[in-house]
Amino acid sequence: MLGPTRAGDFSIVLGTMSFVSLLLELTCDEALVKFGFRYATRGDWGRFHRTIRLAFSFEAAAALVSGGLIVIVAFVADSIFHGASGLETPLLIAAAVPLLETAEVMGAAMLILHGRYDVRGLLLTYSMALRLAGLAAGAPHGVTTAIVGLVAAQALTSVTTGTIGLVALRRFPHAEPRPLGEDRGALRKFVLQSSIDTGLISLRTWFAPLTLGVVRNAAAMGLFRGAQTPQTGLAALSAPVRMILLTDQTRDWEQNRADRVFAGLRSYVVASVLAMAVLLPPLIWLTPFLIRLLLTSKYLPAVTAMRLIFGSAAIQLVFGWTKPFAVTIGRPGLRLTAHAIETAVLLVLIVVFGKLWSVTGAAVAVVVASAVHAVVWSILFARLRREYDPAFSPSA
C-alpha cells in the first residue's frame, strides 16, 4: 500500500520503536519463567510471588524510559535518515507501545508458567489479526495512520492478554511474598545477561535496515524490509514450537530430566533441517513470483536480496531452539556470547556492504552474520552435551 519509499518511512518508525524498546528492555519475563518454574517445582510460593512483583516493576520502569527516549528521537529523526520526512508525529504515537507491551509480556509469562502455551498461541494469533486489521485500516491513509492502527491493536492485545494473565496468576497458590535470599544474585545476573542479549537481538534485527536508511535512503530501507519477509515468515512458523520447547523443557530441566530436553532438541533440529531441504529450493526459485504476489512489482529490485535472506532465515529457523534452550538451562550468557559475535560481524559488514551494494549488500551481511551465529552455537552445544547429556559420548 505504501510503496518502497513510504514503507521505508514506516519501517524507520517501527524499527526505531522496536530498537529502543528492545535495547532497554530488562527481559524479566525470561527470568520469571526460569525461576517461576523452579519455585513452583519446590512449592516455594512466597518467592514465586516476590519474583512476579519484581519482574513487573522492572519491566514497567524500563518501558517508561524507552518511551521517553523514543519521544526524544522523534524530534530529530527527519535529520538522521536521508530521504525521510514526517517521522515526528508517528514516532510520538509509537512511544506508547513499550509500556503497553509490558502488560502483554507479563500476562504471557503467567500462561507459560501454567503450561498453557495453547492459550498463548491463540492470543498471539488474535494479536496478529488485530495488527493486520489496524494496518489495513491505517496504511491507505499514510504512515501516521498505519502507526495509529498498530498502537490501537497493541492496546487491545495488552488489555486482553494482561487480563487473562491476571486470572492465571490468581490460580496459583496464594502466599505472602518473601525475600529471594540466596537466589537474589542469580536472578539479577540472569536478568542482566538476558537484557544485554535482547539488546543485541535488537541490533541484529533492526540495525541492518536502519543503517541502510542512513548510508543509503528510506527507499533502500523499504526494499530491504520487503526482502526480510522470509525471516519474518519462517520465524513465525517456528514460534509455536519454540514456545513449547521453552515451557516443557524448562519444566523438565527443573525436574532433573535433561535427557528429555536433549532428545527434544535433536528432534527439532532434524525436522527443521529436513523441512528446509525440501522447501528452500522452490522458494528461492519462486522469489520473483512471490514478490509480485505479496509486495507488487515495485519490490522486484530486491529479488537477489530476498533470495539471500531465504538462506539466512533457514539458518535461523534451524537454530531457533537456542533462545529457549539458554533460558531452560539457566545460562543466558551462552546466548549472549553467540549474539555478541554475530552482532559484531553484522555491524561491520552492514556498513561496508550496504554502502557498496545497497539492498543486496545488506542481505549478504545478514547471511554471513547468521552463518557465524550457527557456527558459534554448534561449538557451544557440543561442549554442553558433554557436560549435561548423559547419553552423549565423544564417539557418538
N, C-alpha and C positions, 0 to 999 in steps of 0.2 A: 504493500500500500504506500509506503513512504519512499521507496526507491533508494539506491545506494547512498546518496548524499544525506537525505533527511534521516535515513536509517542509521547513518554514521553519527548524526547528532543524538539520536535516540540512544545508541549504544554508548556514547560518551556519558550521557546522563546515567544510564543504568549501570555502566561499568564503574563510574566514579562512586556511585552509591554503594555498589557491591564491594568495590575495592576498599573503601574506607571502613565500611561496616565489618568486613571480614578481617581487615588488618588490625582493628582494635577490639574485635570480639574476644572474650575470655574463654570461650568454648567450655563453659562449665557443664553443659549438658553431657558431654562425653565422660567427664569425671563423675557426674551424677549417676550415669548408667553403670560405670565400673564399680564405684563404691556403694551405690544403691543395691546392686546385686549381692555384694559382699555382706552388707549389713542385713539384708533380707534373709540370706542363707543362714546367718548366725542368729537371727531373731533379735538383732540389736536395733530396735525401732527408735530408740532415743537418738542415736547417732544418725540413723536414716533420716529422720525429720530435720535434724540440725543441718545435714548436708543439703537438703532441699532448700531450706531457707537461705543458706549461704549462696547457693548456686543462683537462685532467683535474684537476690540482692545485687550480686556482682554483675550478672548479665544485664540487669536494668541500668546499672550505673554506667557500664561500658556503652550501652546503646545510647544513652543521653550524650555522652562525649562524642560518639560517632555522628549523631545528628547535628551537634553543634559544629563539628569540623566540616560536614557537608555544606552547611549554611555558609561557612567562610569561603569554601571553594567556589560556591555558586557565584560569588561576586567577581571572581577573576577567571572563570572558566573560558569565556569567549576569547580572552587574550592568550590563553595557554595553547588551545587547539586550533591549528591552521584550518581555515575554511569553515569553522563552526560559528553559529550565531544563535541568539535567543536561548541560551542554556540556563540563564539565571533563574527564571521562573520555574521550569520543570525540576531543577535541582533543589530549589527551596521546598517544593512539594515532596520530592523524594526523601527529604531529610527526616520525614516522619516514619519511614519504613523500619529502620533499626529497632526503634522502641516497640513498634507493632510486632515485629518478628519475635521479640522476647517471649511474649505470651504463647506463640505457636511452638517455639523451641522447648519451653518448659512443659507445655501440655503434651508434646510428642514424647518427651523423656518419660513422663508418667506412664504412658501407654506401653512404651518399650519395657519398662520395669515390670509391668503386668504381663509381659509376653504377648500383648495384643498388637503385633505388627500388622495383622489383618485390618484392624480399625485404623491404624496409622496409614496404611496403604490407601484405604478408602478416602481418608481425609486429604492425602496428597492428591489423589485424583480430583477430588472436589476443589482443592486449591488451584490446580492447573486449569480446570474448567472455568473457574472464576476469572483467572488471568486471561484466558483466551477470550472470554466474553468482554472483559474490560478493554483488551486491545482491539477487539473487533468494533467496539463502540467508540473508542477514542482515536485510533490511528487514522481514520479517514479525515479527521479534522486537524491533524498535526501532532508534533512531538509532545507538546504540553498536555493535550487531552489524552494521549496514549499513556503518559505517566500517571495522570489522574485515574485512569481506568485501572492501572496496576496497583496503585495505592489503595483504591477502594476495594479491590479484590483481596489485598493483603489484610485490610481491616476486617473484612468479613471472615477470612480464614482464621485470623488470630482470635476473634471472638469465639468462633465455633470450636477450634482446637483447644483454646485455653479453657473454655467451659467444660468440655469433655475431659480434659486433663485434670481439672479440679475435682470432678466426680470420681475419676480414677484414684486420685490421691486420697480422697476420703475413704476409699475402700481398703486401704492399708490399715493395719492395726494402729490405733492411736497411742501415742506416748509423748511425754514431755521431752522436748529437745534437750540433749545433754552434750557437753563438750566432746570434741573428737579425740582429745588426748594425744596418744602417740601417733595417730593417723593424720594429725594436722599437717605435719611436714610433708608426708607422702601425697596428701591431697593437693597441697599448694604446689608441689613440684609437678604433679600430673597436670594441673590446670595451666601452669606456666608453659610447659612443653607443648601441650595441645594448642594453646593460644598462639604461640610462635609458629607452630606448624600450620595453623589455619591462616595466619598472615602470609605464609609462604605460598599456600594454595591460592590465596587471593592474588598474589603476584603472578603465579603461573597462569591463572585463568584470565586475568584482566590486563596484565602488563603488556602482553603481546598486542592486543587491539588498541589499547590506549597509547602505547609507544608508537604504533603505526600512525595513529592520528596526529601525533606530534611531529614525527620525522617526515611524514607524507602529508595527508589531509584527511578530512572527515569522509570523503568518498571512498578512499582506500580502506578506511576502518570499516565502513559499511560493507564493502565487498568481502573483507576478511571475516566479519561476523557471519556473513552468509556462508562462507567456506567452512566455518566452525560448526555448522549444523550437524555433521556426523558425530562430533564429540558430544553435543547435547543429546542427540538421539540415542546413541549407544550407552551413555551414562544413565539416561532414564530407563533404558532396557534392563540394565543390571541393578538398578536401585532396589527393587524388591528383594532380590537375592542378598544384596549386601545388608539390608535391614534384618533379614532373617539370620544371617551369619552373626551380626552384632548381638542380637538378642539371645539366640540359642547357644552360641559358642561362649559368650561371656558367662552365662549361667553354668554351662558345662565346666568351664575353666575354674570357676569358684567352687565347684563340687569335685575338683581334682580329677577331671576326666579329659586330660589332654589328648588321649588317643582319639576321642571322638572329634575334637577340634581339628586335628591334623588330617583325619580322614575326610572331613567335610571340605577342607581346603583343597585336598587332592581332587576331589570330585568336581569342585568348582573350576579348577584350572583345566582339567581335561575337557569338561563340557564347553568351556568358553573358547579354548583353542580349536576344537572341532567345529564349533559354530562359526568362528571367524574364517576358518579354512574354506568353509562352504559358501559363506555369504560375501566375503570381501571381494573376490574377483569379479562377480557380476555387478556389485555395487560400484566398483571403480570404473568398469566398462560403461555402466549406465549413467555416470555422473552428469554428462551434458543434458540428458533427458530429465533427470531428477531436478536439475537446476531450472530448466524451463517449466517443469510442472509445479515446483514448490516456490521458486523465487522469481520467476519470469526471466526473459532473455536479457534483461539489464545486468544480470549477475553472471553472464557467460564468461567475462574476463577472469572469473575466479575458478574456472574448471580445474586447472592444474593444481591450484592451492587446495581445492576440496579433495581431489584425489590423494594428495599427500596427507591431508588431515584424516582421511579414512584410515590410513596406516597408523597414525598416532592414536586415533580413537580405539582401534583394535588392541593396541598395546595397553592402553589404559583400562580397557574392559577386562582383559586377561589378568591384569594386576589390580583389579578393583577390590580384591579381598584384603589388600594391605591396610587400608584405612580401618576397617572394623577389627582386624586381627591385632593391630597395635594397641587398640583400646582393650580388647579381650584379655591380652596377657599383661596389661598394665604397664606397657613400655612405649609410651608415645615418643620417646626420644629416638627410637629407631626410625619412625616415620619422619620425624624432624630431620634426621640426618639425610635420608633419601631425598626429601623435598628440598633441602638446602642445596645439595649438589645439583639437582635438576634445575632449580631456580637460577643458580649462578650461571649455569650453561645457557639458559634461556635469556637471561638479562644481557649477556654479551652478544649472543648471536642475533637476537631480535633487532638490536640497534644496527648492527652491521648489515645483515641480510635484508632487513626491512628497508634500509636506506638504498641498498643496491638494486633489489629486485621487487620492491613493494610487496604486494599481497603474496606472491609466490615465495619470496624470500622469508617472509614471516612464517609461512607454513613449513618451510624447511627447518627453521629454527625450532618450531614446536615438535616436529618429528624427532629431531636429534635429541632434544631435551627429554622426550618421552622414552626414547631408547636408553638414555643414560639412567633414568629412573628405574627402568626394568632391570638393568644390569646390577645396579646397586642393591635392589631388593632381592635379587637372586642370590647374591653373596650373603646378605644378611640372613635370608631364610635358611640357607644351607647351614649356617652356624647355629641358628635357633633349633633346627631339627636335632642336631647333635646334643643340644642342651636339654631339650624338653621332650622330644618324641621317643617313647620307649621302644617303638617298633623300628627305629632307624638304626642302621649300622653303616660304617663307611663303605662296605661292599654292596649295599643295597642299591 
